[in-house]
């Protein structure tokens, strides 16, 4: 008998299983609304021109070597990423109370931060939104937290934010609980609190002595405006919070496979930074030793060069504008067809994803009957909507709703 015979088969990861099923499907009109990656109007991946330009510069530089980075990564990158998030004129940066740690994209930043909070600050409970990105629970549980709990977020009846439920659950959280907050473009709902609501959330977190851990996967990608998309984080910092923020450069730079991320740490006491950095260093050393250099160099080069930075900002406006246009097109197509219900949430939501309101039965019908691949939760990636398939998707939703509502 094998030593491994007792190992049970783990459940498939839905979004990757969905992508595999899409790739294996020979149906001519198939549509992939599951993958969380930008696509052009032709449904193709897009390598940002500024990324290509920087890679050519890097390739022609014979002085570049492939030596190891320090354990906490490329300092010029993490410094630039932290400034991008908080603003270069932020008091916490000017007072040296904030620093960054290069990590393996946003997931790695979440894991490193979570492990520190569990081991060093003895945090036992973490709260994540209902629904949330599916990996939040796994990352924090594996990092050593005792228990994950959900706070209410999505109101299916209104297809919007359950703000009263959100606040009530925060008020009931034990002191020292870690609250995972989506900085912008909430995944999977695309539904964000207003600035006034963020202020109320901050008051509760301060009053209850909770620890905010922001997840910023879409800065600039959501609205095309770097400052607007980081408003919540900057507001919390302005109110004196100590916090963590996991940054990903997968979406806004199109560097999905390069795994470029940063953990921004904001503290109130400069004297605490050396011991905190030392413990983060030990976590990274024991997990992956040090991060990769290629993608971080691309991001650092762009963020530090005014001309390249402006070029990149044009790219994120292009991506965010296309998604906004596809939201308008899908809503228009649904309303033009007279599909029952209010579809205004399609355009009021923001970012890569939309919570359509379709239930699990309806979502599975979309996959099986129409070859439109979407998650069982009803979440769709707006990047998968194109001018060529929007009418097909709208008609499929109409047929699905008319059929399933009769059952």
C-alpha positions as CSV (number, residue, x, y, z in Angstrom):
1,X,0.0,0.0,0.0
2,X,1.2,3.5,-0.9
3,X,2.0,6.0,1.8
4,X,-0.3,8.4,-0.1
5,X,-3.3,6.1,-0.2
6,X,-5.0,8.1,2.6
7,X,-4.9,11.3,0.7
8,X,-8.4,12.5,-0.3
9,X,-9.1,14.1,-3.6
10,X,-9.5,17.9,-3.1
11,X,-12.4,19.9,-4.6
12,X,-11.6,21.5,-8.0
13,X,-11.0,25.3,-8.0
14,X,-14.1,26.5,-9.8
15,X,-12.7,29.3,-11.9
16,X,-9.8,27.2,-13.2
17,X,-12.1,24.2,-13.9
18,X,-14.4,26.6,-15.8
19,X,-11.5,27.9,-17.9
20,X,-10.4,24.3,-18.8
21,X,-14.0,23.5,-19.8
22,X,-14.2,26.5,-22.0
23,X,-10.9,25.6,-23.7
24,X,-12.1,22.1,-24.4
25,X,-15.4,23.4,-25.8
26,X,-15.7,23.4,-29.6
27,X,-18.9,25.5,-29.8
28,X,-18.3,28.4,-32.2
29,X,-20.1,31.0,-30.1
30,X,-18.7,30.0,-26.7
31,X,-18.0,32.9,-24.3
32,X,-15.7,32.9,-21.3
33,X,-17.1,35.1,-18.5
34,X,-15.3,33.4,-15.7
35,X,-11.6,34.3,-16.1
36,X,-10.5,37.4,-14.2
37,X,-8.2,38.9,-16.8
38,X,-8.6,41.8,-19.2
39,X,-9.6,41.1,-22.8
40,X,-9.7,43.4,-25.9
41,X,-12.8,44.0,-28.0
42,X,-11.7,41.0,-30.0
43,X,-11.6,38.8,-26.8
44,X,-7.8,38.6,-26.8
45,X,-5.3,39.1,-24.0
46,X,-3.5,42.5,-24.1
47,X,0.1,43.0,-23.2
48,X,0.3,46.7,-22.4
49,X,2.5,48.6,-24.9
50,X,4.4,50.3,-22.0
51,X,5.3,46.9,-20.7
52,X,6.6,45.8,-24.1
53,X,8.7,49.0,-24.3
54,X,10.2,48.5,-20.8
55,X,11.0,44.9,-21.6
56,X,12.9,46.0,-24.7
57,X,14.9,48.4,-22.7
58,X,15.7,45.7,-20.1
59,X,16.7,43.2,-22.9
60,X,19.1,45.6,-24.5
61,X,20.8,46.5,-21.2
62,X,23.9,44.2,-21.0
63,X,24.6,45.4,-17.4
64,X,21.5,43.6,-16.1
65,X,22.1,40.4,-14.2
66,X,19.9,37.7,-12.7
67,X,21.1,37.8,-9.1
68,X,18.9,37.2,-6.1
69,X,16.8,40.1,-4.7
70,X,16.9,40.8,-1.0
71,X,14.3,38.8,1.0
72,X,11.9,41.8,1.2
73,X,12.3,42.4,-2.5
74,X,13.2,45.2,-4.8
75,X,13.2,48.3,-2.6
76,X,12.7,50.8,-5.5
77,X,9.6,48.8,-6.5
78,X,8.0,48.5,-3.0
79,X,8.7,52.2,-2.3
80,X,7.0,53.2,-5.6
81,X,4.1,50.9,-5.0
82,X,3.5,52.2,-1.5
83,X,3.6,55.8,-2.8
84,X,1.2,55.0,-5.6
85,X,-1.2,53.6,-3.0
86,X,-0.9,56.3,-0.3
87,X,0.2,59.3,-2.4
88,X,3.7,60.6,-2.4
89,X,2.7,63.5,-0.2
90,X,1.1,61.3,2.4
91,X,2.3,62.2,6.0
92,X,3.0,58.6,6.8
93,X,5.5,58.4,3.9
94,X,7.1,61.7,4.7
95,X,7.4,60.6,8.3
96,X,8.8,57.2,7.3
97,X,5.9,55.4,9.0
98,X,5.0,53.3,5.9
99,X,7.0,50.7,4.0
100,X,6.4,48.0,1.4
101,X,7.4,44.4,1.1
102,X,7.5,42.9,-2.4
103,X,5.4,39.7,-2.5
104,X,4.1,37.1,-4.9
105,X,1.2,39.2,-6.2
106,X,-1.8,40.1,-4.1
107,X,-2.2,36.6,-2.9
108,X,1.3,36.5,-1.5
109,X,0.9,39.9,0.1
110,X,-2.3,38.6,1.8
111,X,-0.5,35.5,3.0
112,X,2.6,37.2,4.4
113,X,0.5,39.8,6.1
114,X,-1.9,37.3,7.5
115,X,0.9,35.1,8.9
116,X,2.4,38.1,10.7
117,X,-0.9,39.0,12.2
118,X,-1.6,35.5,13.4
119,X,1.8,34.8,14.8
120,X,3.1,38.1,16.0
121,X,-0.1,40.0,17.0
122,X,-1.9,36.8,18.0
123,X,-5.0,37.7,16.0
124,X,-7.5,34.8,16.0
125,X,-10.4,35.9,13.9
126,X,-10.7,37.3,10.4
127,X,-13.8,38.7,8.8
128,X,-14.4,38.6,5.1
129,X,-17.4,39.8,3.1
130,X,-20.3,37.6,2.1
131,X,-19.6,37.0,-0.8
132,X,-15.9,37.6,-1.2
133,X,-13.0,36.4,-3.4
134,X,-12.9,32.7,-2.8
135,X,-9.3,32.6,-1.8
136,X,-9.5,34.9,1.2
137,X,-10.7,32.2,3.5
138,X,-8.1,29.6,2.4
139,X,-5.2,32.1,2.6
140,X,-6.0,33.3,6.1
141,X,-6.8,29.9,7.4
142,X,-3.6,28.5,6.1
143,X,-1.7,31.4,7.7
144,X,-2.7,30.3,11.2
145,X,-6.0,32.1,12.0
146,X,-8.3,30.3,14.4
147,X,-11.6,31.1,12.6
148,X,-12.9,33.0,9.6
149,X,-16.3,34.7,9.9
150,X,-18.3,36.6,7.3
151,X,-19.9,40.0,7.4
152,X,-23.0,40.7,5.4
153,X,-22.3,42.6,2.2
154,X,-24.5,41.7,-0.8
155,X,-28.3,42.2,-0.7
156,X,-29.8,39.9,-3.4
157,X,-33.2,41.6,-3.2
158,X,-31.8,45.1,-4.0
159,X,-28.7,43.8,-5.9
160,X,-26.6,46.2,-3.9
161,X,-24.8,46.7,-0.6
162,X,-26.3,45.4,2.6
163,X,-24.9,48.3,4.6
164,X,-26.9,47.8,7.7
165,X,-25.9,44.1,7.9
166,X,-22.3,45.1,7.2
167,X,-22.2,47.5,10.1
168,X,-24.0,45.2,12.5
169,X,-21.6,42.4,11.9
170,X,-18.6,44.7,12.4
171,X,-20.0,45.9,15.7
172,X,-20.3,42.3,16.9
173,X,-16.7,41.4,15.9
174,X,-14.4,40.7,18.9
175,X,-11.6,43.2,19.6
176,X,-8.4,42.5,17.6
177,X,-10.3,40.8,14.8
178,X,-8.8,41.4,11.3
179,X,-11.3,42.9,8.8
180,X,-10.6,42.2,5.1
181,X,-11.8,45.1,3.1
182,X,-11.8,45.5,-0.7
183,X,-10.2,48.8,-1.5
184,X,-12.2,49.2,-4.7
185,X,-14.1,47.2,-7.3
186,X,-15.3,44.6,-4.8
187,X,-14.8,41.0,-6.0
188,X,-17.2,39.4,-6.9
189,X,-20.0,41.9,-6.7
190,X,-18.5,45.1,-8.2
191,X,-20.4,46.9,-5.5
192,X,-18.5,49.4,-3.4
193,X,-19.4,51.5,-0.4
194,X,-19.8,55.2,-1.0
195,X,-17.3,57.6,0.6
196,X,-19.8,58.5,3.4
197,X,-20.3,54.7,4.0
198,X,-16.6,54.2,4.2
199,X,-16.4,56.9,6.9
200,X,-19.0,55.0,9.0
201,X,-17.1,51.8,8.5
202,X,-13.9,53.4,9.7
203,X,-15.6,54.8,12.8
204,X,-16.9,51.3,13.7
205,X,-13.5,49.7,13.1
206,X,-11.8,52.3,15.3
207,X,-14.4,52.1,18.1
208,X,-14.3,48.2,18.2
209,X,-10.5,48.2,18.0
210,X,-10.4,46.0,14.8
211,X,-7.5,45.8,12.4
212,X,-8.2,46.8,8.7
213,X,-6.5,44.7,6.1
214,X,-7.2,46.1,2.6
215,X,-7.0,44.1,-0.6
216,X,-6.2,46.4,-3.5
217,X,-6.3,44.4,-6.7
218,X,-7.7,47.0,-9.0
219,X,-6.2,50.4,-8.4
220,X,-6.5,52.4,-11.6
221,X,-8.1,49.5,-13.3
222,X,-11.5,50.1,-11.7
223,X,-12.2,53.8,-12.6
224,X,-9.1,54.8,-14.5
225,X,-8.2,57.1,-11.7
226,X,-5.4,56.0,-9.3
227,X,-6.4,58.4,-6.5
228,X,-10.1,57.6,-6.7
229,X,-9.5,53.9,-6.5
230,X,-7.3,54.3,-3.4
231,X,-9.6,56.8,-1.6
232,X,-10.7,54.3,1.1
233,X,-7.2,53.3,2.0
234,X,-6.0,56.9,2.1
235,X,-9.0,57.9,4.2
236,X,-8.2,55.2,6.8
237,X,-4.6,56.4,6.9
238,X,-5.7,60.0,7.4
239,X,-7.7,58.9,10.4
240,X,-4.6,57.4,12.1
241,X,-5.2,53.8,11.5
242,X,-2.4,51.3,11.5
243,X,-3.1,48.9,8.6
244,X,-2.0,46.4,6.0
245,X,-2.8,46.6,2.3
246,X,-2.1,43.9,-0.2
247,X,-1.5,45.3,-3.7
248,X,-1.6,43.4,-6.9
249,X,-0.2,44.5,-10.3
250,X,-1.7,41.7,-12.2
251,X,-4.7,43.6,-13.5
252,X,-3.6,47.2,-13.8
253,X,-0.3,46.3,-15.5
254,X,-1.5,43.1,-17.2
255,X,1.3,41.2,-15.4
256,X,-0.8,38.2,-14.5
257,X,1.9,35.6,-14.8
258,X,4.7,37.7,-13.3
259,X,3.2,37.6,-9.8
260,X,4.0,41.2,-8.9
261,X,2.6,42.3,-5.5
262,X,3.4,44.6,-2.6
263,X,2.3,44.5,1.1
264,X,2.1,48.1,2.3
265,X,2.5,48.4,6.1
266,X,1.3,51.6,7.8
267,X,2.4,52.1,11.4
268,X,2.2,54.9,14.1
269,X,5.5,54.3,15.8
270,X,8.7,54.4,13.7
271,X,10.6,52.5,16.4
272,X,8.5,49.5,15.7
273,X,9.5,49.2,12.1
274,X,12.8,47.3,12.5
275,X,11.4,44.4,14.5
276,X,8.3,44.2,12.3
277,X,10.5,44.1,9.2
278,X,12.7,41.4,10.8
279,X,9.7,39.2,11.4
280,X,8.3,39.7,7.9
281,X,11.8,38.8,6.7
282,X,11.7,35.5,8.5
283,X,8.2,34.7,7.1
284,X,9.3,35.3,3.6
285,X,12.6,33.4,4.1
286,X,10.7,30.4,5.4
287,X,8.1,30.5,2.6
288,X,9.8,31.3,-0.7
289,X,13.1,33.0,0.3
290,X,12.8,36.0,-2.0
291,X,10.6,37.3,-4.8
292,X,11.2,37.4,-8.6
293,X,12.9,40.4,-10.2
294,X,11.5,40.7,-13.8
295,X,7.9,42.0,-13.2
296,X,8.9,44.2,-10.2
297,X,11.5,45.9,-12.4
298,X,8.9,46.6,-15.1
299,X,6.6,48.2,-12.5
300,X,9.3,50.2,-10.8
301,X,10.6,51.5,-14.1
302,X,7.2,52.7,-15.2
303,X,6.3,54.3,-11.8
304,X,9.6,56.1,-11.5
305,X,9.7,57.5,-15.1
306,X,7.2,60.4,-15.7
307,X,6.9,59.7,-19.4
308,X,6.3,56.0,-19.0
309,X,4.0,56.7,-16.0
310,X,1.8,58.9,-18.2
311,X,1.7,56.3,-20.9
312,X,0.7,53.6,-18.4
313,X,-2.1,55.9,-17.0
314,X,-3.5,56.1,-20.6
315,X,-3.5,52.2,-20.7
316,X,-5.5,51.9,-17.5
317,X,-8.0,54.4,-18.7
318,X,-8.3,52.4,-21.9
319,X,-9.0,49.2,-20.0
320,X,-11.4,50.7,-17.5
321,X,-13.3,52.6,-20.2
322,X,-13.8,49.5,-22.2
323,X,-15.3,47.7,-19.3
324,X,-17.6,50.6,-18.5
325,X,-18.7,50.6,-22.1
326,X,-19.4,46.9,-22.0
327,X,-21.5,47.4,-18.9
328,X,-23.6,50.0,-20.7
329,X,-23.9,47.7,-23.8
330,X,-25.0,44.7,-21.8
331,X,-27.6,46.7,-19.8
332,X,-28.9,48.3,-23.0
333,X,-29.2,44.9,-24.7
334,X,-31.1,43.4,-21.8
335,X,-33.5,46.3,-21.6
336,X,-34.0,46.4,-25.3
337,X,-35.0,42.7,-25.2
338,X,-37.4,43.5,-22.4
339,X,-35.7,41.0,-20.0
340,X,-37.7,41.1,-16.8
341,X,-36.2,42.9,-13.8
342,X,-34.1,46.0,-13.1
343,X,-30.7,45.8,-14.7
344,X,-29.4,49.1,-13.5
345,X,-27.0,47.3,-11.2
346,X,-24.9,46.3,-14.2
347,X,-23.8,49.9,-14.7
348,X,-23.8,51.0,-11.1
349,X,-21.3,48.3,-10.2
350,X,-17.6,48.9,-11.0
351,X,-14.5,47.0,-12.0
352,X,-13.8,43.7,-13.6
353,X,-16.8,41.7,-12.2
354,X,-20.6,41.9,-12.1
355,X,-22.9,40.0,-9.8
356,X,-25.7,39.5,-12.3
357,X,-28.3,38.3,-9.8
358,X,-28.6,34.9,-11.6
359,X,-28.9,32.0,-9.2
360,X,-26.9,28.8,-9.3
361,X,-29.5,26.9,-11.4
362,X,-29.6,29.8,-13.9
363,X,-25.9,30.1,-14.1
364,X,-25.4,26.4,-14.8
365,X,-28.1,26.6,-17.5
366,X,-26.1,29.4,-19.1
367,X,-23.0,27.2,-19.2
368,X,-24.7,23.9,-20.3
369,X,-27.2,25.4,-22.8
370,X,-25.5,28.4,-24.2
371,X,-21.8,27.7,-23.6
372,X,-21.5,30.9,-21.7
373,X,-19.0,30.1,-18.9
374,X,-19.7,31.8,-15.7
375,X,-19.4,31.0,-12.0
376,X,-22.3,29.3,-10.2
377,X,-22.7,32.4,-8.0
378,X,-23.9,34.4,-11.0
379,X,-20.6,36.4,-11.2
380,X,-19.4,37.3,-14.6
381,X,-16.2,38.9,-15.8
382,X,-17.1,42.0,-17.8
383,X,-13.8,41.7,-19.7
384,X,-15.4,38.7,-21.5
385,X,-18.2,40.8,-22.9
386,X,-17.3,42.2,-26.4
387,X,-19.2,44.1,-29.0
388,X,-19.4,40.8,-31.0
389,X,-21.0,38.7,-28.2
390,X,-23.0,41.1,-26.1
391,X,-26.2,40.5,-28.0
392,X,-25.7,36.7,-27.7
393,X,-25.1,36.9,-24.0
394,X,-28.2,39.1,-23.5
395,X,-30.4,36.7,-25.4
396,X,-29.1,33.8,-23.4
397,X,-29.9,35.6,-20.2
398,X,-33.4,36.2,-21.5
399,X,-34.0,32.6,-22.5
400,X,-32.5,31.4,-19.2
401,X,-34.7,33.5,-17.1
402,X,-37.9,32.7,-19.1
403,X,-37.2,29.0,-18.9
404,X,-36.0,28.7,-15.2
405,X,-38.8,30.9,-13.9
406,X,-41.3,28.5,-15.4
407,X,-39.8,25.5,-13.6
